[in-house]
Amino acid sequence: MTCSNNEIAELITFIQKLCGVCLNESKLYLLETRLDDILKRHNIASYQELARRAASPGAARLRQEIIDAITTRETLFFRDESPFQALQHKVLPELIDLKQNTPFPRRIRIWSAACSTGQEPYSIAIVLRETIPNVDAWDVQILATDISQEAIAKASRGEYEPFEIQRGLSPRLLNQYFVNQGSSWRVRDELRWMIKFEQRNLLEPFVGLGPFDIVFCRNVLIYFDKPTRKDVLLRICKVMPQHGYLFVGSSEYLGEFGPQFRPQHHCRAVYYRPNLVAGGVVRV
Ligand SMILES: C[S@@+](CC[C@H](N)C(=O)[O-])C[C@H]1O[C@@H](n2cnc3c(N)ncnc32)[C@H](O)[C@@H]1O
């Protein structure tokens, strides 16, 4: 499709406001490959018309189609491995010790923000089961959210094709936590019950969320511009207690957002404790 720079700019601005994903004109091929089906389906002649129609109050369905088309949902079980090792060998043991001295000694709340199709929260749930032998005696909940309706629907079903299963799951974990259904695998109820799935946009206020002991917000901030990254991060800090642990993607470095985001290391893993400073004083 031929369209003017102004038309493309209008659509790019609309998408950024809608979901934070920051494109530029060099990503025109991405707009074309991901949005042309929508144009055809809705008989829309230009990107400008698409942006204008989608902006109208009654166009929630069209907006959702754009979000589903434009978001990159690449994910896998135990992605990058080291955060899950840190969770198992450092974060959970520390948290369990600390919980003994709180009013809710057996409550753990975890948020997988931008969970895509669910491999991340199911990996977290497996780590909890592998690390806490009597986990069912604990009040544990993982909240898993994503802006994409398609992603959340698939995550909530918990059914995966063999090629998805092969990415990150060992045969032992597969046999222990999944049921074979012929051509696909389904997570066992003992994992599924630990997770609540919700469609949520990280750009919108976190009403009714938190506090979370641990937040995984990985491989989503890279799609946002710097002010949006900072805004999302500072709001995440507000739904974390002083002892909270924050994991971001391996290519997402938070040092640029100030000393509050000093990286903590465990073996090859990096995580943040943004509400703690030396002496245990809360910063936010
Ligand atoms: C590359 S996946 C990362 C999945 C998982 N966290 C991981 O690291 O494997 C990025 C996810 O961010 C979601 N996303 C993009 N913009 C979002 C927003 N504004 N609010 C919530 N989720 C968003 C996308 O739908 C996509 O599923």
The ligand as an SDF file (V2000), in Angstrom:
LIG
                    3D

 27 29  0  0  0  0  0  0  0  0999 V2000
    7.9050  -10.7490   24.0730 C   0  0  0  0  0  0  0  0  0  0  0  0
    6.4890  -11.0630   25.0690 S   0  0  0  0  0  0  0  0  0  0  0  0
    7.2370  -11.4030   26.6340 C   0  0  0  0  0  0  0  0  0  0  0  0
    6.5920  -12.5600   27.3440 C   0  0  0  0  0  0  0  0  0  0  0  0
    7.2680  -13.0160   28.6320 C   0  0  0  0  0  0  0  0  0  0  0  0
    7.2390  -11.9630   29.6330 N   0  0  0  0  0  0  0  0  0  0  0  0
    8.6820  -13.4610   28.3710 C   0  0  0  0  0  0  0  0  0  0  0  0
    9.6170  -12.7510   28.7490 O   0  0  0  0  0  0  0  0  0  0  0  0
    8.8870  -14.5140   27.7600 O   0  0  0  0  0  0  0  0  0  0  0  0
    5.8660   -9.3950   25.2770 C   0  0  0  0  0  0  0  0  0  0  0  0
    4.4290   -9.3590   25.7440 C   0  0  0  0  0  0  0  0  0  0  0  0
    4.1240   -8.0400   26.1540 O   0  0  0  0  0  0  0  0  0  0  0  0
    2.7640   -7.8130   25.8770 C   0  0  0  0  0  0  0  0  0  0  0  0
    2.4940   -6.3670   25.8860 N   0  0  0  0  0  0  0  0  0  0  0  0
    2.8810   -5.4430   24.9720 C   0  0  0  0  0  0  0  0  0  0  0  0
    2.4240   -4.2210   25.3300 N   0  0  0  0  0  0  0  0  0  0  0  0
    1.7550   -4.3860   26.5000 C   0  0  0  0  0  0  0  0  0  0  0  0
    1.0590   -3.5040   27.3630 C   0  0  0  0  0  0  0  0  0  0  0  0
    0.9430   -2.1880   27.1050 N   0  0  0  0  0  0  0  0  0  0  0  0
    0.4680   -4.0060   28.4770 N   0  0  0  0  0  0  0  0  0  0  0  0
    0.5630   -5.3300   28.7600 C   0  0  0  0  0  0  0  0  0  0  0  0
    1.2060   -6.2180   27.9750 N   0  0  0  0  0  0  0  0  0  0  0  0
    1.8040   -5.7490   26.8620 C   0  0  0  0  0  0  0  0  0  0  0  0
    2.5610   -8.4700   24.5300 C   0  0  0  0  0  0  0  0  0  0  0  0
    1.1980   -8.7550   24.2590 O   0  0  0  0  0  0  0  0  0  0  0  0
    3.4300   -9.7200   24.6530 C   0  0  0  0  0  0  0  0  0  0  0  0
    2.6660  -10.8340   25.0290 O   0  0  0  0  0  0  0  0  0  0  0  0
  1  2  1  0
  2  3  1  0
  2 10  1  0
  3  4  1  0
  4  5  1  0
  5  6  1  0
  5  7  1  0
  7  8  2  0
  7  9  1  0
 10 11  1  0
 11 12  1  0
 11 26  1  0
 12 13  1  0
 13 14  1  0
 13 24  1  0
 14 15  1  0
 14 23  1  0
 15 16  2  0
 16 17  1  0
 17 18  1  0
 17 23  2  0
 18 19  1  0
 18 20  2  0
 20 21  1  0
 21 22  2  0
 22 23  1  0
 24 25  1  0
 24 26  1  0
 26 27  1  0
M  CHG  2   2   1   9  -1
M  END
$$$$
